[in-house]
Amino acid sequence: MKHKNKVLFKILIVVIIFSFNNNKSFSQVTDIEGNIYKTVLIDNQEWIAENLNVEHYCNGDIIPQIQDENQWKLLTTGAWCYQENNPENGKSFGKLYNWYAVNDPRGLAPKGWHIPSDADYTKLTSYLGGEEVAGGKLKATTLWESPNTGASNESGFTAFPGGIRDDDGL
């Protein structure tokens, strides 16, 4: 019995040390449509740790869904789509927005939040050790195509491969 208690004590010490050394703090935020997003505190910056999934600007105006590649590349106003135009991808990855939607003064981010600036990203990447390693510390260890080199998710951000739609509509 004495040996069993020593093993249990060692396990508890490891868990307690890990808990105290862990600088991650998780919370949540709700958007205009009632979607709830996990947030993570990295250094002194709180980040929404999921892709947005709204169809309305913060003032309630609708953001149109555009699926057609030719329409997308000709846009001069805000729009969104699903990765590969597949609604199933929206369940895991949220929506993709064009620059016009992201930059619209009506706002995409939940109340009290903003789209990260270059300075926000620079502070984050510096805290995580620089551009060469920050991505891996933000990336989930699953869902990315192999090789997922450097992915550790030690930041707790759990970045998933949510896709992209370029200016050319693809």
DSSP file (Angstrom, degrees, kcal/mol; ACC not computed):
  #  RESIDUE AA STRUCTURE BP1 BP2  ACC     N-H-->O    O-->H-N    N-H-->O    O-->H-N    TCO  KAPPA ALPHA  PHI   PSI    X-CA   Y-CA   Z-CA
    1    1 A M     >        0   0    0      0, 0.0     4,-1.9     0, 0.0     5,-0.2   0.000 360.0 360.0 360.0 -37.3    0.0    0.0    0.0
    2    2 A K  H  >  +     0   0    0      1,-0.2     4,-1.6     2,-0.2     5,-0.1   0.899 360.0  49.8 -61.3 -42.2    2.9    2.4    0.8
    3    3 A H  H  > S+     0   0    0      1,-0.2     4,-2.0     2,-0.2    -1,-0.2   0.901 108.1  53.8 -63.1 -42.3    4.3    2.0   -2.8
    4    4 A K  H  > S+     0   0    0      1,-0.2     4,-2.3     2,-0.2    -1,-0.2   0.886 107.1  51.4 -61.0 -40.5    0.9    2.7   -4.3
    5    5 A N  H  X S+     0   0    0     -4,-1.9     4,-2.6     2,-0.2    -1,-0.2   0.866 106.9  53.7 -65.6 -36.8    0.6    5.9   -2.3
    6    6 A K  H  X S+     0   0    0     -4,-1.6     4,-2.3     2,-0.2    -2,-0.2   0.917 109.9  47.3 -63.8 -42.9    4.1    7.0   -3.5
    7    7 A V  H  X S+     0   0    0     -4,-2.0     4,-2.2     2,-0.2    -2,-0.2   0.933 113.3  47.9 -63.8 -45.9    3.0    6.5   -7.2
    8    8 A L  H  X S+     0   0    0     -4,-2.3     4,-2.5     1,-0.2    -2,-0.2   0.909 111.0  51.6 -61.0 -43.0   -0.2    8.4   -6.6
    9    9 A F  H  X S+     0   0    0     -4,-2.6     4,-2.3     1,-0.2    -1,-0.2   0.907 109.4  50.0 -60.7 -43.4    1.6   11.2   -4.9
   10   10 A K  H  X S+     0   0    0     -4,-2.3     4,-2.0     2,-0.2    -1,-0.2   0.890 110.7  49.8 -63.9 -39.8    4.1   11.5   -7.8
   11   11 A I  H  X S+     0   0    0     -4,-2.2     4,-2.2     2,-0.2    -2,-0.2   0.923 110.8  49.5 -64.4 -44.3    1.2   11.6  -10.3
   12   12 A L  H  X S+     0   0    0     -4,-2.5     4,-2.7     1,-0.2    -2,-0.2   0.895 108.8  52.8 -62.7 -40.2   -0.5   14.4   -8.3
   13   13 A I  H  X S+     0   0    0     -4,-2.3     4,-2.8     2,-0.2     5,-0.2   0.932 109.1  49.5 -60.9 -45.9    2.7   16.4   -8.1
   14   14 A V  H  X S+     0   0    0     -4,-2.0     4,-2.4     1,-0.2    -2,-0.2   0.923 113.0  46.8 -60.1 -45.4    3.0   16.2  -11.9
   15   15 A V  H  X S+     0   0    0     -4,-2.2     4,-2.5     2,-0.2    -2,-0.2   0.918 113.6  47.9 -63.6 -44.6   -0.6   17.3  -12.4
   16   16 A I  H  X S+     0   0    0     -4,-2.7     4,-2.3     2,-0.2    -2,-0.2   0.919 112.6  48.3 -64.3 -44.1   -0.3   20.2   -9.9
   17   17 A I  H  X S+     0   0    0     -4,-2.8     4,-2.0     1,-0.2    -2,-0.2   0.926 112.4  49.3 -62.5 -44.2    3.0   21.4  -11.4
   18   18 A F  H  X S+     0   0    0     -4,-2.4     4,-0.9    -5,-0.2    -2,-0.2   0.915 110.6  50.9 -60.9 -43.5    1.5   21.3  -14.9
   19   19 A S  H  < S+     0   0    0     -4,-2.5     3,-0.5     1,-0.2    -1,-0.2   0.906 112.3  45.3 -62.2 -43.0   -1.6   23.2  -13.8
   20   20 A F  H  < S+     0   0    0     -4,-2.3    -1,-0.2     1,-0.2    -2,-0.2   0.814 114.4  48.1 -73.2 -29.1    0.4   26.0  -12.1
   21   21 A N  H  < S+     0   0    0     -4,-2.0     2,-0.6    -5,-0.2    -1,-0.2   0.553  87.2 102.3 -86.3  -7.1    2.8   26.3  -15.1
   22   22 A N     <  -     0   0    0     -4,-0.9    -4,-0.0    -3,-0.5    -3,-0.0  -0.671  49.1-173.2 -81.8 117.2    0.0   26.4  -17.6
   23   23 A N        +     0   0    0     -2,-0.6     2,-0.3     2,-0.0    20,-0.2   0.298  48.5 113.1 -93.7  11.4   -0.5   30.1  -18.7
   24   24 A K        -     0   0    0     18,-0.1     2,-0.4    16,-0.1    18,-0.1  -0.641  42.0-176.9 -86.4 139.2   -3.6   29.2  -20.8
   25   25 A S  E     -A   41   0A   0     16,-0.6    16,-2.1    -2,-0.3     2,-0.4  -0.995   9.8-154.9-135.9 128.1   -7.0   30.5  -19.7
   26   26 A F  E     +A   40   0A   0     -2,-0.4     2,-0.2    14,-0.2    14,-0.2  -0.840  25.2 145.0-110.5 141.6  -10.2   29.7  -21.5
   27   27 A S  E     -A   39   0A   0     12,-1.3    12,-2.3    -2,-0.4     2,-0.3  -0.661  33.4-119.4-144.6-159.6  -13.4   31.6  -21.6
   28   28 A Q  E     -A   38   0A   0     10,-0.3     2,-0.3    -2,-0.2    10,-0.2  -0.988  11.9-160.6-152.7 161.0  -16.1   32.3  -24.2
   29   29 A V  E     -A   37   0A   0      8,-2.0     8,-3.1    -2,-0.3     2,-0.4  -0.977  13.7-139.9-140.9 150.6  -17.8   35.0  -26.2
   30   30 A T  E     -A   36   0A   0     -2,-0.3    81,-0.3     6,-0.2     6,-0.2  -0.928  14.9-144.9-116.4 137.6  -21.2   35.2  -28.0
   31   31 A D    >   -     0   0    0      4,-2.3     3,-1.7    -2,-0.4    78,-0.1  -0.259  39.3 -85.5 -91.6-177.0  -21.7   36.9  -31.4
   32   32 A I  T 3  S+     0   0    0      1,-0.3    25,-0.1    24,-0.2    -1,-0.1   0.735 128.1  49.9 -61.3 -25.8  -24.8   38.8  -32.7
   33   33 A E  T 3  S-     0   0    0     23,-0.1    -1,-0.3     2,-0.1    -3,-0.0   0.407 121.1-103.1 -95.8   1.1  -26.4   35.6  -33.8
   34   34 A G    <   +     0   0    0     -3,-1.7     2,-0.2     1,-0.3    -2,-0.1   0.486  69.7 148.6  91.1   3.0  -26.0   33.7  -30.6
   35   35 A N        -     0   0    0      1,-0.0    -4,-2.3    18,-0.0     2,-0.5  -0.520  38.9-142.1 -68.6 137.3  -23.0   31.6  -31.7
   36   36 A I  E     -A   30   0A   0     -6,-0.2     2,-0.4    -2,-0.2    -6,-0.2  -0.897  16.5-167.0-107.7 130.5  -20.7   30.9  -28.8
   37   37 A Y  E     -A   29   0A   0     -8,-3.1    -8,-2.0    -2,-0.5     2,-0.2  -0.924  20.5-123.2-119.0 139.8  -16.9   30.8  -29.4
   38   38 A K  E     -A   28   0A   0     -2,-0.4    11,-2.7   -10,-0.2     2,-0.3  -0.551  29.2-158.9 -72.4 142.7  -14.1   29.5  -27.1
   39   39 A T  E     -AB  27  48A   0    -12,-2.3   -12,-1.3     9,-0.3     2,-0.4  -0.872   4.3-157.1-120.0 160.0  -11.5   32.1  -26.3
   40   40 A V  E     -AB  26  47A   0      7,-2.5     7,-2.9    -2,-0.3     2,-0.6  -1.000  13.1-136.7-137.9 137.7   -7.9   31.6  -25.1
   41   41 A L  E     -AB  25  46A   0    -16,-2.1   -16,-0.6    -2,-0.4     2,-0.5  -0.846  22.2-178.7 -94.6 119.5   -5.6   33.9  -23.2
   42   42 A I  E >   - B   0  45A   0      3,-3.0     3,-2.2    -2,-0.6     2,-0.4  -0.976  68.5 -39.3-122.3 116.2   -2.1   33.9  -24.6
   43   43 A D  T 3  S-     0   0    0     -2,-0.5    81,-0.0     1,-0.3    -2,-0.0  -0.580 124.6 -34.3  60.7-119.4    0.2   36.2  -22.7
   44   44 A N  T 3  S+     0   0    0     -2,-0.4     2,-0.5    -3,-0.1    -1,-0.3   0.143 120.0  98.3-115.2  20.8   -2.1   39.1  -22.0
   45   45 A Q  E <   -B   42   0A   0     -3,-2.2    -3,-3.0    78,-0.0     2,-0.5  -0.916  61.3-149.0-107.8 130.7   -4.1   38.9  -25.3
   46   46 A E  E     -B   41   0A   0     -2,-0.5     2,-0.4    -5,-0.2    -5,-0.2  -0.882  19.8-170.8 -99.5 127.0   -7.4   37.1  -25.4
   47   47 A W  E     -B   40   0A   0     -7,-2.9    -7,-2.5    -2,-0.5     2,-0.6  -0.901  29.4-119.5-117.7 141.9   -8.1   35.5  -28.8
   48   48 A I  E     -B   39   0A   0     -2,-0.4    -9,-0.3    -9,-0.2     4,-0.1  -0.738  26.8-156.0 -75.3 123.5  -11.3   33.9  -30.2
   49   49 A A        +     0   0    0    -11,-2.7     2,-0.3    -2,-0.6   -10,-0.1   0.007  66.6  60.2 -98.0  27.8  -10.0   30.4  -30.8
   50   50 A E  S    S-     0   0    0    -12,-0.2     2,-0.2   109,-0.1    43,-0.1  -0.977  90.1 -97.3-146.3 155.3  -12.6   29.5  -33.5
   51   51 A N        -     0   0    0     -2,-0.3    45,-0.1    41,-0.2    -2,-0.1  -0.483  48.1-101.3 -72.8 145.3  -13.5   30.9  -36.9
   52   52 A L        -     0   0    0     -2,-0.2    43,-2.4    43,-0.1    -1,-0.1  -0.262  31.1-170.8 -62.9 154.4  -16.4   33.3  -37.0
   53   53 A N        +     0   0    0     41,-0.2     2,-0.3    -3,-0.1    -1,-0.1  -0.168  35.0 131.8-142.4  41.5  -19.7   31.8  -38.3
   54   54 A V        -     0   0    0      1,-0.1     3,-0.0    41,-0.1    -2,-0.0  -0.701  39.4-168.7-102.4 151.7  -21.9   34.9  -38.7
   55   55 A E  S    S+     0   0    0     -2,-0.3     8,-3.3     2,-0.1     2,-0.3   0.256  74.4  62.0-113.1   5.8  -24.1   35.9  -41.6
   56   56 A H  B    S-C   62   0B   0      6,-0.3     6,-0.2    52,-0.1   -24,-0.2  -0.975  79.0-121.2-133.7 145.0  -24.8   39.4  -40.3
   57   57 A Y    >   -     0   0    0      4,-3.1     3,-2.1    -2,-0.3    51,-0.2  -0.304  47.4 -94.1 -69.9 169.2  -22.7   42.4  -39.5
   58   58 A C  T 3  S+     0   0    0     49,-2.2    49,-0.1    48,-0.7    50,-0.1   0.732 126.8  57.2 -61.9 -23.1  -22.9   43.7  -35.9
   59   59 A N  T 3  S-     0   0    0     47,-0.3    -1,-0.3    48,-0.2     3,-0.1   0.447 122.9-103.4 -87.1   0.6  -25.6   46.2  -36.9
   60   60 A G  S <  S+     0   0    0     -3,-2.1    -2,-0.1     1,-0.3     2,-0.0   0.244  74.4 140.6  98.8 -12.4  -27.8   43.3  -38.2
   61   61 A D        -     0   0    0     -5,-0.1    -4,-3.1     1,-0.1    -1,-0.3  -0.375  56.0-110.8 -63.8 142.4  -27.3   43.9  -41.9
   62   62 A I  B     -C   56   0B   0     -6,-0.2    -6,-0.3    -3,-0.1    -1,-0.1  -0.475  16.9-144.9 -77.5 144.3  -27.0   40.6  -43.8
   63   63 A I        -     0   0    0     -8,-3.3    16,-0.1    -2,-0.2     2,-0.1  -0.953  29.5-124.5-103.4 119.6  -23.7   39.5  -45.4
   64   64 A P        -     0   0    0      0, 0.0    16,-2.0     0, 0.0     2,-0.5  -0.345  11.2-128.3 -70.8 145.2  -24.5   37.7  -48.6
   65   65 A Q  B     -d   80   0C   0     14,-0.2     2,-0.5    -2,-0.1    16,-0.2  -0.810  25.5-168.9 -87.1 127.0  -23.3   34.2  -49.3
   66   66 A I        +     0   0    0     14,-2.4    19,-0.1    -2,-0.5    13,-0.0  -0.976  18.9 164.7-121.4 119.2  -21.5   34.0  -52.6
   67   67 A Q        +     0   0    0     -2,-0.5     2,-0.2    14,-0.1    -1,-0.1   0.757  48.5  95.2-100.6 -32.1  -20.7   30.5  -54.0
   68   68 A D     >  -     0   0    0      1,-0.1     4,-2.5     2,-0.0     5,-0.2  -0.440  65.7-145.9 -69.9 127.6  -19.9   31.3  -57.7
   69   69 A E  H  > S+     0   0    0     -2,-0.2     4,-2.1     1,-0.2     5,-0.2   0.890  98.4  50.3 -59.8 -42.8  -16.1   31.8  -58.3
   70   70 A N  H  > S+     0   0    0      1,-0.2     4,-0.9     2,-0.2    -1,-0.2   0.907 111.7  47.3 -66.3 -41.3  -16.7   34.5  -61.0
   71   71 A Q  H >> S+     0   0    0      1,-0.2     3,-0.7     2,-0.2     4,-0.6   0.928 110.0  54.7 -62.2 -44.0  -19.0   36.5  -58.8
   72   72 A W  H >< S+     0   0    0     -4,-2.5     3,-1.1     1,-0.3    -2,-0.2   0.916 107.2  48.6 -57.0 -46.6  -16.6   36.2  -55.9
   73   73 A K  H 3< S+     0   0    0     -4,-2.1    -1,-0.3     1,-0.2    -2,-0.2   0.706 111.4  50.6 -72.7 -17.0  -13.7   37.7  -57.8
   74   74 A L  H << S+     0   0    0     -4,-0.9    -1,-0.2    -3,-0.7    -2,-0.2   0.476  85.1 122.1 -94.8  -3.2  -15.7   40.6  -59.1
   75   75 A L    <<  +     0   0    0     -3,-1.1     4,-0.1    -4,-0.6     3,-0.1  -0.239  32.2 173.3 -64.5 145.3  -17.0   41.6  -55.7
   76   76 A T        +     0   0    0      2,-0.1     2,-0.3    24,-0.0    -1,-0.1   0.120  68.8  61.0-128.9  13.2  -16.5   45.1  -54.2
   77   77 A T  S    S-     0   0    0      1,-0.1    24,-0.3    27,-0.0    23,-0.3  -0.860  97.8 -71.6-133.4 168.5  -18.7   44.5  -51.2
   78   78 A G        +     0   0    0     22,-0.4     2,-0.3    -2,-0.3    -2,-0.1  -0.234  55.2 155.9 -64.3 147.7  -18.7   42.0  -48.3
   79   79 A A        -     0   0    0    -16,-0.1    19,-2.0    19,-0.1     2,-0.3  -0.972  22.3-152.5-160.8 165.4  -19.5   38.3  -48.7
   80   80 A W  E     +dE  65  97C   0    -16,-2.0   -14,-2.4    -2,-0.3     2,-0.3  -0.942  11.1 176.4-139.6 163.5  -18.9   34.9  -47.2
   81   81 A C  E     - E   0  96C   0     15,-2.1    15,-3.2    -2,-0.3     2,-0.3  -0.951  31.8-103.8-153.3 169.7  -18.7   31.3  -48.3
   82   82 A Y    >   -     0   0    0     -2,-0.3     3,-2.8    13,-0.2    13,-0.1  -0.712  52.9 -85.2 -93.1 153.0  -18.0   27.9  -46.9
   83   83 A Q  G >  S-     0   0    0     11,-0.4     3,-1.9     1,-0.3     6,-0.3  -0.402 119.0  -1.8 -54.9 127.6  -14.7   26.1  -47.5
   84   84 A E  G 3  S-     0   0    0      1,-0.3    -1,-0.3    80,-0.2    79,-0.0   0.707 120.6 -82.4  58.2  22.5  -15.2   24.4  -50.9
   85   85 A N  G <  S+     0   0    0     -3,-2.8    -1,-0.3     1,-0.2    -2,-0.2   0.740  95.3 138.1  55.6  25.6  -18.8   25.7  -50.9
   86   86 A N    X>  -     0   0    0     -3,-1.9     3,-1.6     1,-0.1     4,-0.7  -0.894  48.9-155.3-106.8 112.4  -19.7   22.8  -48.6
   87   87 A P  H >> S+     0   0    0      0, 0.0     4,-0.7     0, 0.0     3,-0.5   0.770  93.3  67.0 -57.0 -26.2  -22.0   23.6  -45.7
   88   88 A E  H >> S+     0   0    0      1,-0.2     3,-0.8     2,-0.2     4,-0.7   0.860  94.7  57.4 -62.1 -34.2  -20.7   20.6  -43.8
   89   89 A N  H <> S+     0   0    0     -3,-1.6     4,-3.0    -6,-0.3     3,-0.5   0.802  95.8  65.2 -66.1 -27.9  -17.3   22.4  -43.6
   90   90 A G  H <X S+     0   0    0     -4,-0.7     4,-1.6    -3,-0.5    -1,-0.2   0.803  91.8  62.8 -64.1 -29.0  -19.1   25.3  -41.9
   91   91 A K  H << S+     0   0    0     -3,-0.8    -1,-0.2    -4,-0.7    -2,-0.2   0.870 119.3  23.5 -64.8 -36.7  -19.9   23.0  -38.9
   92   92 A S  H  < S+     0   0    0     -4,-0.7   -41,-0.2    -3,-0.5    -2,-0.2   0.797 136.9  27.3 -96.4 -34.3  -16.2   22.5  -38.1
   93   93 A F  H  < S-     0   0    0     -4,-3.0    -3,-0.2     1,-0.3    -2,-0.2   0.469  88.7-140.0-115.5  -3.8  -14.5   25.6  -39.7
   94   94 A G     <  -     0   0    0     -4,-1.6   -11,-0.4    -5,-0.3    -1,-0.3  -0.412  46.9 -39.7  74.5-155.8  -17.1   28.4  -39.7
   95   95 A K        -     0   0    0    -43,-2.4     2,-0.4   -13,-0.1   -13,-0.2  -0.711  44.8-129.6-108.8 157.4  -17.3   30.7  -42.7
   96   96 A L  E     -E   81   0C   0    -15,-3.2   -15,-2.1    -2,-0.3     2,-0.3  -0.908  27.1-161.6-102.2 135.2  -14.7   32.3  -45.0
   97   97 A Y  E     -E   80   0C   0     -2,-0.4   -17,-0.2   -17,-0.2    68,-0.2  -0.893  13.5-126.5-117.8 146.1  -15.1   36.1  -45.5
   98   98 A N    >>  -     0   0    0    -19,-2.0     4,-2.0    -2,-0.3     3,-0.5  -0.389  36.2 -99.6 -82.0 170.8  -13.7   38.4  -48.2
   99   99 A W  H 3> S+     0   0    0      1,-0.2     4,-2.8     2,-0.2     5,-0.2   0.856 120.8  60.2 -59.9 -36.5  -11.7   41.5  -47.3
  100  100 A Y  H 34 S+     0   0    0    -23,-0.3     4,-0.5     1,-0.2   -22,-0.4   0.887 107.8  44.5 -62.0 -38.6  -14.6   43.7  -47.9
  101  101 A A  H X4 S+     0   0    0     -3,-0.5     3,-0.7   -24,-0.3    -1,-0.2   0.917 114.9  48.5 -69.3 -43.3  -16.6   41.9  -45.1
  102  102 A V  H 3< S+     0   0    0     -4,-2.0     6,-0.3     1,-0.2    -2,-0.2   0.874 117.7  41.1 -64.0 -38.0  -13.6   41.9  -42.8
  103  103 A N  T 3< S+     0   0    0     -4,-2.8    -1,-0.2    -5,-0.2    -2,-0.2   0.420  85.2 122.7 -92.7  -0.1  -12.9   45.6  -43.3
  104  104 A D    X   -     0   0    0     -3,-0.7     3,-1.8    -4,-0.5     4,-0.1  -0.413  64.2-134.7 -67.0 133.9  -16.5   46.8  -43.3
  105  105 A P  T 3  S+     0   0    0      0, 0.0    -1,-0.1     0, 0.0    -4,-0.1   0.671 100.7  72.7 -65.5 -15.1  -17.2   49.5  -40.6
  106  106 A R  T 3  S-     0   0    0     -5,-0.1   -48,-0.7     1,-0.0   -47,-0.3   0.707 104.0-134.1 -71.7 -17.8  -20.4   47.6  -39.6
  107  107 A G    <   -     0   0    0     -3,-1.8   -49,-2.2   -50,-0.2   -48,-0.2   0.501  28.3-148.2  81.7 141.8  -18.1   45.0  -38.0
  108  108 A L  S    S+     0   0    0     -6,-0.3   -52,-0.1   -51,-0.2     3,-0.1   0.687  70.8  90.3-105.6 -35.5  -17.9   41.3  -38.0
  109  109 A A  S    S-     0   0    0     -7,-0.2     3,-0.1     1,-0.1     4,-0.1  -0.270  87.5 -95.6 -70.0 148.7  -16.4   40.7  -34.5
  110  110 A P    >   -     0   0    0      0, 0.0     3,-2.3     0, 0.0   -79,-0.1  -0.182  61.6 -70.8 -56.7 156.3  -18.6   40.2  -31.5
  111  111 A K  T 3  S+     0   0    0    -81,-0.3   -81,-0.1     1,-0.3     3,-0.1  -0.222 125.3  21.2 -53.1 132.4  -19.3   43.3  -29.4
  112  112 A G  T 3  S+     0   0    0      1,-0.3    -1,-0.3    -3,-0.1     2,-0.2   0.422 110.8  93.5  87.1  -0.5  -16.2   44.4  -27.5
  113  113 A W    <   -     0   0    0     -3,-2.3    -1,-0.3    -4,-0.1     2,-0.3  -0.733  54.3-162.1-118.0 166.5  -13.9   42.6  -29.9
  114  114 A H        -     0   0    0     -2,-0.2     3,-0.1    -3,-0.1    -3,-0.0  -0.970  34.0 -92.4-144.4 160.9  -12.0   43.6  -33.1
  115  115 A I        -     0   0    0     -2,-0.3    -8,-0.0   -13,-0.2   -13,-0.0  -0.601  61.4 -99.3 -69.2 131.1  -10.4   42.0  -36.1
  116  116 A P        -     0   0    0      0, 0.0     2,-0.1     0, 0.0    -1,-0.1  -0.224  36.9-141.6 -58.6 139.7   -6.7   41.6  -35.1
  117  117 A S     >  -     0   0    0      1,-0.1     4,-2.2    -3,-0.1     5,-0.2  -0.401  29.6-100.9 -89.4 172.1   -4.3   44.2  -36.4
  118  118 A D  H  > S+     0   0    0      1,-0.2     4,-2.7     2,-0.2     5,-0.2   0.885 126.3  54.9 -60.2 -38.0   -0.8   43.6  -37.6
  119  119 A A  H  > S+     0   0    0      2,-0.2     4,-2.4     1,-0.2    -1,-0.2   0.885 105.6  52.1 -63.3 -38.6    0.5   44.8  -34.2
  120  120 A D  H  > S+     0   0    0      2,-0.2     4,-2.1     1,-0.2    -2,-0.2   0.935 112.4  45.2 -61.5 -46.3   -1.8   42.2  -32.5
  121  121 A Y  H  X S+     0   0    0     -4,-2.2     4,-3.0     1,-0.2     5,-0.3   0.895 111.4  52.7 -64.9 -39.9   -0.3   39.4  -34.6
  122  122 A T  H  X S+     0   0    0     -4,-2.7     4,-2.4     1,-0.2    -1,-0.2   0.917 109.6  48.4 -62.6 -43.0    3.3   40.7  -34.1
  123  123 A K  H  X S+     0   0    0     -4,-2.4     4,-2.2     2,-0.2    -1,-0.2   0.918 113.7  47.9 -62.3 -43.1    2.8   40.7  -30.4
  124  124 A L  H  X S+     0   0    0     -4,-2.1     4,-2.0     2,-0.2    -2,-0.2   0.951 113.6  45.0 -62.8 -51.0    1.4   37.2  -30.5
  125  125 A T  H  <>S+     0   0    0     -4,-3.0     5,-3.5     1,-0.2     4,-0.2   0.874 112.7  52.0 -65.6 -35.7    4.1   35.8  -32.7
  126  126 A S  H ><5S+     0   0    0     -4,-2.4     3,-1.5    -5,-0.3    -1,-0.2   0.936 109.3  49.5 -63.3 -45.4    6.8   37.5  -30.7
  127  127 A Y  H 3<5S+     0   0    0     -4,-2.2    -2,-0.2     1,-0.3    -1,-0.2   0.865 109.6  52.6 -60.7 -36.3    5.5   36.0  -27.4
  128  128 A L  T 3<5S-     0   0    0     -4,-2.0    -1,-0.3    -5,-0.2    -2,-0.2   0.396 131.6 -89.1 -84.6   4.0    5.4   32.5  -29.0
  129  129 A G  T < 5S-     0   0    0     -3,-1.5    -3,-0.2    -4,-0.2     3,-0.2   0.562  76.8 -58.7 105.7   9.2    9.0   32.7  -30.1
  130  130 A G    >>< -     0   0    0     -5,-3.5     4,-2.4    -6,-0.2     3,-1.2  -0.233  67.8 -64.4 106.1 165.9    8.9   34.4  -33.5
  131  131 A E  H 3> S+     0   0    0      1,-0.3     4,-0.6     2,-0.2    -1,-0.2   0.784 122.8  64.6 -59.6 -30.6    7.3   33.7  -36.9
  132  132 A E  H 34 S+     0   0    0     -3,-0.2    -1,-0.3     1,-0.2     4,-0.1   0.807 121.0  16.7 -66.4 -29.1    9.3   30.5  -37.5
  133  133 A V  H <> S+     0   0    0     -3,-1.2     4,-1.5    -8,-0.1     3,-0.3   0.595 102.6  84.8-119.7 -16.5    7.7   28.7  -34.6
  134  134 A A  H  X S+     0   0    0     -4,-2.4     4,-1.1     1,-0.2     5,-0.2   0.887  87.1  57.8 -60.0 -41.3    4.5   30.5  -33.6
  135  135 A G  H >X S+     0   0    0     -4,-0.6     4,-1.7     1,-0.2     3,-0.7   0.910 106.3  48.4 -56.6 -45.0    2.4   28.8  -36.3
  136  136 A G  H 34 S+     0   0    0     -3,-0.3    16,-2.8     1,-0.2    17,-2.0   0.844 108.2  54.3 -64.4 -34.1    3.2   25.4  -34.9
  137  137 A K  H 3< S+     0   0    0     -4,-1.5    18,-2.3    15,-0.2    20,-0.4   0.678 114.3  42.2 -74.4 -16.5    2.4   26.5  -31.4
  138  138 A L  H << S+     0   0    0     -4,-1.1    21,-3.4    -3,-0.7    -2,-0.2   0.685  97.0  95.5 -96.7 -24.3   -1.0   27.7  -32.6
  139  139 A K  B  < S-f  159   0D   0     -4,-1.7    14,-0.3    19,-0.2    19,-0.2  -0.421  75.5-118.6 -78.8 140.8   -1.9   24.7  -34.8
  140  140 A A        -     0   0    0     19,-2.6    13,-0.2    -2,-0.1     4,-0.2  -0.344  19.9-129.5 -62.7 154.5   -4.0   21.7  -33.8
  141  141 A T  S    S+     0   0    0     11,-0.2     2,-0.3    12,-0.1    -1,-0.1   0.458  87.7  54.6 -89.1  -0.2   -2.1   18.5  -34.0
  142  142 A T  S    S+     0   0    0      1,-0.1     2,-0.2     3,-0.0    -2,-0.1  -0.797  92.4  32.9-125.4 169.2   -4.9   16.9  -36.0
  143  143 A L  S    S+     0   0    0     -2,-0.3     2,-0.2     1,-0.2    -1,-0.1   0.051  84.8 112.5  75.4 -22.1   -6.8   17.6  -39.3
  144  144 A W  S    S-     0   0    0     -2,-0.2    -1,-0.2    -4,-0.2     4,-0.1  -0.511  78.1-100.1 -77.7 149.1   -3.8   19.2  -41.1
  145  145 A E        -     0   0    0     -2,-0.2    -1,-0.1     2,-0.1    -3,-0.0  -0.367  61.8 -65.7 -65.0 148.0   -2.3   17.4  -44.0
  146  146 A S  S    S+     0   0    0      1,-0.1    -1,-0.1     2,-0.1     2,-0.1  -0.553 115.9  46.8 -78.0 143.2    0.8   15.5  -43.3
  147  147 A P        +     0   0    0      0, 0.0     2,-1.0     0, 0.0    -1,-0.1   0.460  62.5 178.9 -85.7 137.3    3.5   16.4  -42.5
  148  148 A N    >   -     0   0    0     -4,-0.1     3,-1.8    -7,-0.1    -2,-0.1  -0.429  23.2-170.4 -95.2  56.8    2.2   18.7  -39.8
  149  149 A T  T 3   +     0   0    0     -2,-1.0     3,-0.1     1,-0.3     0, 0.0  -0.210  62.2   6.2 -59.3 131.6    5.7   19.6  -38.9
  150  150 A G  T 3  S+     0   0    0      1,-0.2     2,-0.5   -14,-0.0    -1,-0.3   0.373  85.1 144.7  82.0  -4.5    6.1   21.7  -35.7
  151  151 A A    <   +     0   0    0     -3,-1.8    -1,-0.2     1,-0.2   -14,-0.2  -0.552   3.0 140.8 -73.1 118.9    2.5   21.5  -34.7
  152  152 A S        -     0   0    0    -16,-2.8   -15,-0.2    -2,-0.5    -1,-0.2   0.532  45.2-147.1-127.3 -20.9    2.3   21.3  -30.9
  153  153 A N    >   +     0   0    0    -17,-2.0     3,-1.8   -14,-0.3   -16,-0.2   0.763  43.6 150.8  53.3  28.3   -0.7   23.5  -30.0
  154  154 A E  T 3   +     0   0    0      1,-0.3   -16,-0.1   -18,-0.2    -1,-0.1   0.680  64.2  62.7 -65.5 -13.8    1.1   24.4  -26.8
  155  155 A S  T 3  S-     0   0    0    -18,-2.3    -1,-0.3   -21,-0.1   -17,-0.1   0.702 105.7-127.7 -78.3 -20.1   -0.7   27.8  -26.9
  156  156 A G  S <  S+     0   0    0     -3,-1.8    -2,-0.1   -19,-0.4   -18,-0.1   0.470  77.5 118.9  84.5   2.2   -4.0   26.1  -26.6
  157  157 A F        -     0   0    0    -20,-0.4   -19,-0.1   -18,-0.1   -17,-0.1   0.852  56.0-158.0 -70.9 -36.1   -5.3   28.0  -29.6
  158  158 A T        -     0   0    0    -21,-0.2     2,-0.3   -19,-0.2   -19,-0.2   0.940   9.2-160.2  57.1  57.1   -6.0   24.8  -31.7
  159  159 A A  B     -f  139   0D   0    -21,-3.4   -19,-2.6   -24,-0.2    -1,-0.2  -0.531   5.3-159.0 -69.7 124.6   -5.9   26.4  -35.1
  160  160 A F        -     0   0    0     -2,-0.3     2,-1.8   -21,-0.2   -17,-0.1  -0.683  31.7 -99.1-100.5 157.5   -7.7   24.1  -37.7
  161  161 A P        +     0   0    0      0, 0.0     3,-0.1     0, 0.0   -68,-0.1  -0.550  49.2 170.7 -76.6  83.8   -7.2   24.2  -41.5
  162  162 A G        -     0   0    0     -2,-1.8   -79,-0.2     1,-0.2     2,-0.1   0.521  38.0-123.0 -78.7  -6.3  -10.3   26.3  -42.2
  163  163 A G        -     0   0    0     -3,-0.1     2,-0.3   -80,-0.1    -1,-0.2  -0.305  17.6-112.9  96.9-179.8   -9.5   26.9  -45.9
  164  164 A I        -     0   0    0      6,-0.1     2,-0.4    -3,-0.1   -80,-0.2  -0.986   8.9-159.1-154.0 150.7   -9.1   29.9  -48.1
  165  165 A R        -     0   0    0     -2,-0.3     5,-0.1   -68,-0.2   -82,-0.0  -0.920  25.5-147.4-135.2 112.4  -10.8   31.6  -51.0
  166  166 A D    >   -     0   0    0     -2,-0.4     3,-1.9     1,-0.1    -2,-0.0  -0.086  31.2 -97.5 -73.1 172.3   -8.5   33.9  -53.0
  167  167 A D  T 3  S+     0   0    0      1,-0.3   -92,-0.1     2,-0.1    -1,-0.1   0.754 121.8  65.4 -60.1 -25.2   -9.3   37.1  -54.9
  168  168 A D  T 3  S-     0   0    0      1,-0.1    -1,-0.3   -94,-0.1   -95,-0.2   0.430 119.3-108.7 -81.0   3.5   -9.6   35.0  -58.1
  169  169 A G    <         0   0    0     -3,-1.9    -2,-0.1   -97,-0.2   -97,-0.1   0.279 360.0 360.0  92.8 -11.4  -12.6   33.2  -56.6
  170  170 A L              0   0    0   -101,-0.1    -6,-0.1    -5,-0.1    -3,-0.1   0.446 360.0 360.0 -90.2 360.0  -10.8   29.9  -56.1
